[in-house]
Amino acid sequence: MRMSACSMDTRELRFARAMSFAIEEINGSADLLPGVALGYKIHDSCSSAPMAVQVAFQFTNDPQSYSNKNNNNNSSKVCSQSGRVLAVIGDSGSTQSIIISRIIGPFDIPQVSHFSTCACLSDKSQYPTFFRTIPSDHFQANALAKLVKNFGWTWIGALRADTDYGNEGMASFLLAAHKEGICVEYSESFTRNDPQSKIQQVADVIRRSTAMVVVAFGAPGDIRVVLEELTRHPSPPRQWIGSEAWVTDPELLRFQLCAGTIGFAIPKSIIPGFREYVMDLSPAKVAASHVLSEFWEGAFNCRLEKNTPLSLFVEAGSSDRVCDGTEDIQKLQNPYTDTSQLRNSNMVYKAAYAIAHAIHNLVCKKINSTIHCDQFMKIEPVQVFDQLKRVNFSRNGYHVLFDANGDPVAFYELINWQKNQNGGLEVVTVGHYDESLPPGQKFNIRKKIRWPDGGIQAGRTTLFNSFHTTVPVSVCSDSCPPGTRKVLHKGKPICCYDCVPCAEGEISNTSDSSDCLPCPKEFWPNEEKNLCLPKPVEFLSFHEVLGIILATFSIAGACLTIITAVVFFQHRFTPIVRANNSELSFLLLFSLTLCFLCSLTFIGRPSDWSCMLRHTAFGITFVLCISCVLGKTLVVLMAFKATLPDNLLQRHGPVGPETSGKVGIRDVSDAGNATDSVKCMLRGTPRPAAFTLDGDYLIGGVFSIHYNMKTVKNNYTSLPEPRECTGR
């Protein structure tokens, strides 16, 4: 079975070549490890967990030689501790890096990744020997959430690869998005190995969704399978927000439906001499490496004359044309030869130099301004690990330093997929994000952003001061204007709501208000119910006819009552007055006089004292008047019943059933501990490294040069053959 070149990730091949270039450059340096030769063994993990396990075990005890005596079951191999690597660079995928770190970590072998961004890898309790030259997804997730919120996108779709990178990255983003008030319409997960029906289901969710913005976390190989399915049946334009893993992948630029994509990426860099190194592929170099041979045959669609191990990897039906030496790699255009935007390649470059500086600090000393290195000094991986914590250097203008979690300072470029003059898509840097700056200064945008619909947003000094007039709209419900309040839809996120007018006497003076506020006393709302206005003052004047009549009757009634009281006072000793209970009569006349006079307080412009007095005075005098009338009535009744025998007043207290309840609460607490242990036994012959170089000290490298791993059948009677890498 032969493998097509399309299954090879040529960008990952460039990463592997960046490692070999850096180490060979270090070997020729007079300032760093002079007289010491570094070696490397670079393996291909095939973007597969089983292959990552196999490679990790080879790093812990890499055999110096392996040979098959014959085609039978007889084999021999020689293992030596001297072949063990001092440090490992890679892998690209977070899942593979997690596996490798868990295996080589107990051996104190440090691992420096150039592309694994899962925030979980910052946990030193689980991954104590892990470092990386690329920022953690924790910073990227926060930056993406602020970016989405800044453009007013509160209704988004979430797409992630069902891997450690995709799941952890999306979890960090959703947590940050929730804090920013962003709602998610759907959250779909998938893998590149899922059946086509599953990929179609994910694509249909995106097509049917109302969210115009899609945030995607995944490796380029995962995102590619969804974009291919969306291309078969195009959906309305979507604004794609990409994670740094795929947003700069040149192979994805062929999908026109992703025009206008924005996201954060590792900054572009310049590595002097690197382009000449990757383009210098002589026939001897190509023939010496089965990986380069496979790349050459796939790139030029020809077959090398020499029957290399590649023959087992190329699909039947491929071209049988023999490579005649006229192939020109200078004219080849693919991710391997594209060195115009070296981003993650520089991360590999810095990782190699970080390990070299750690070894330099162990074996080299400066004596009389001259650096002397002991190439025969035996060092252990734990010593390299200890020195990696202290590395602090600059190379080609790029600073390398690890914090307590083994992470670098987060610095991203804000990029935008724009159409070029040829109609294709290209990656354009439009701004940057610097985590080391204070809040409010982290974002900076300097160029125009082109959106999927062709609109242009002109940038200003900072991202938060940019124009938003042409930015795509992605909301579940339109903003509620002042005078209304939001009523959430039952069973839907908080971003989906109806706008309901405020009730009588209430206003809302801001957009998207969740509640309406009542107006203060003596105020009422306007017609739009967004402002409280003072109530007009209306009162009964002494100069009005009704006021004059009321005042006249009030004074007249008071005068008549006073006259009656005077007459009663003059005849207070007469039998009629005395029989009429003179004390209550005078009190009744006094209260009636006050009742008549209280009417005067309701006439004229109201004031604070009049408003407080009118109701209080009238209430007291009226109650006093009624009390007097009732008192006189009781006296008359008692007089008529004086001849009747006394009535016994039986006072019965309220009798009712008494109930009592008792509530018992019983707490039962159970605690249990469960422990899981995973035992892995790897049987089979070690897989040869993709690139090797002998040296005094060995550095391991692992890259996902191929997409998938082909499962090899095992008859369980002999050692299985080495695993092969295949593509989808």
Salt bridges, closest charged atoms under 4 A:
GLU25 OE1 - ARG395 NH2 3.32
ASP44 OD2 - HIS706 ND1 2.46
ASP62 OD2 - LYS41 NZ 3.50
ASP204 OD1 - ARG207 NH1 2.68
ASP222 OD1 - ARG192 NE 2.98
GLU228 OE2 - ARG224 NE 3.80
GLU228 OE2 - ARG254 NH2 3.28
GLU229 OE2 - ARG207 NH2 3.90
GLU229 OE1 - ARG232 NH1 2.79
ASP249 OD2 - ARG11 NH2 3.38
ASP280 OD2 - LYS285 NZ 3.17
GLU294 OE2 - HIS706 NE2 2.88
GLU327 OE2 - ARG321 NH1 3.81
GLU380 OE1 - ARG84 NH2 3.28
ASP386 OD2 - ARG390 NH1 2.50
ASP407 OD1 - ARG132 NE 2.67
GLU413 OE1 - ARG343 NH1 2.80
GLU435 OE2 - LYS442 NZ 3.70
ASP498 OD1 - HIS489 NE2 2.91
GLU504 OE2 - LYS529 NZ 3.99
GLU724 OE1 - LYS710 NZ 3.73
